[in-house]
């Protein structure tokens, strides 16, 4: 990794973190913080899937490592799924976890397929 790629990744990572913060703040204002994390993970995964379908370049590498890497979050999702006092019942936490996995993987696959098909045609 050269210095330019590192600096661009850091800059894009800052933007991705700000975007995630904004999404989470929006969702928290309605009392559904877990939905903000879900939206951030699905959007970030879809963008990553689309970028993976593009030819390798300096920009796609920086977008993947920086923006998508900081927009998506596994640790915050796990915190919201922990069995702490006041947490939703186990069934709800398992459902939310499955929504994250299925939504993120599904969004990445759909975006990858759409961009790959678009590039072929």
C-alpha positions in Angstrom: 0.0 0.0 0.0 1.5 3.3 -1.0 1.1 6.6 0.9 -1.5 8.0 -1.5 -3.8 5.0 -1.1 -3.4 5.1 2.6 -4.3 8.8 2.8 -7.3 8.5 0.5 -8.5 5.4 2.5 -8.2 7.4 5.7 -10.1 10.4 4.2 -12.9 8.2 2.8 -13.0 6.2 6.1 -13.7 9.5 7.9 -16.6 10.1 5.5 -17.9 6.6 6.0 -17.8 7.0 9.8 -19.7 10.3 9.6 -22.3 8.7 7.3 -22.8 5.8 9.7 -23.1 8.3 12.6 -25.7 10.3 10.7 -27.7 7.2 9.9 -27.5 6.0 13.5 -28.5 9.4 14.9 -31.5 9.5 12.5 -32.6 6.1 13.6 -32.0 6.7 17.3 -34.2 9.8 17.2 -37.1 7.5 16.5 -36.1 5.1 19.2 -34.9 2.4 16.8 -31.1 2.6 16.9 -30.8 -1.0 15.7 -32.5 0.0 12.4 -29.7 2.6 11.8 -27.1 0.0 12.2 -29.0 -2.4 9.9 -29.4 0.3 7.2 -25.7 1.3 7.4 -24.6 -2.3 7.1 -26.9 -3.0 4.1 -25.9 0.1 2.3 -22.2 -0.4 2.9 -22.4 -4.0 1.8 -24.3 -3.1 -1.3 -21.7 -0.5 -2.2 -18.9 -2.9 -1.5 -20.5 -5.6 -3.7 -20.9 -3.0 -6.6 -17.2 -2.0 -6.2 -16.0 -5.6 -6.2 -17.6 -6.0 -9.6 -15.7 -3.0 -11.1 -12.2 -3.4 -12.5 -9.4 -3.1 -9.9 -8.2 0.5 -9.5 -6.8 2.9 -7.0 -10.1 4.5 -6.3 -12.1 1.2 -5.8 -9.5 0.0 -3.3 -9.7 3.2 -1.3 -13.5 3.2 -1.4 -13.7 -0.4 -0.3 -11.1 -0.1 2.5 -12.0 3.4 3.6 -15.6 4.3 3.0 -17.3 0.8 3.0 -15.1 -0.4 5.8 -16.0 2.4 8.2 -19.7 2.6 7.1 -20.3 -1.0 7.9 -20.0 -2.2 11.5 -19.9 -5.6 13.1 -19.0 -4.5 16.6 -22.0 -2.1 17.0 -24.3 -4.7 15.7 -23.0 -7.3 18.2 -23.4 -4.8 21.1 -27.1 -4.4 20.2 -27.5 -8.2 20.2 -26.0 -8.8 23.6 -28.2 -10.2 26.4 -28.0 -7.2 28.7 -30.6 -5.9 31.1 -33.4 -4.2 29.2 -32.5 -6.0 25.9 -35.2 -7.4 23.7 -36.1 -11.1 24.1 -33.8 -13.7 22.5 -36.1 -14.3 19.6 -36.0 -10.7 18.6 -32.2 -10.5 19.0 -31.7 -13.6 16.8 -34.1 -12.1 14.2 -32.1 -8.9 14.1 -28.9 -10.8 13.8 -30.3 -12.8 10.9 -31.6 -9.6 9.3 -28.1 -8.2 9.4 -26.5 -11.2 7.8 -29.1 -11.9 5.2 -29.5 -8.2 4.4 -25.8 -7.5 4.1 -24.9 -10.6 2.1 -28.0 -10.3 -0.1 -27.3 -6.6 -0.8 -23.7 -7.3 -1.7 -24.7 -10.2 -4.0 -27.4 -8.2 -5.8 -25.2 -5.2 -6.3 -22.3 -7.3 -7.5 -24.5 -9.1 -10.0 -26.2 -5.9 -11.2 -22.9 -4.2 -11.8 -21.3 -7.3 -13.4 -24.2 -7.7 -15.8 -24.1 -4.0 -16.6 -20.4 -4.2 -17.4 -20.9 -7.2 -19.7 -23.7 -5.5 -21.7 
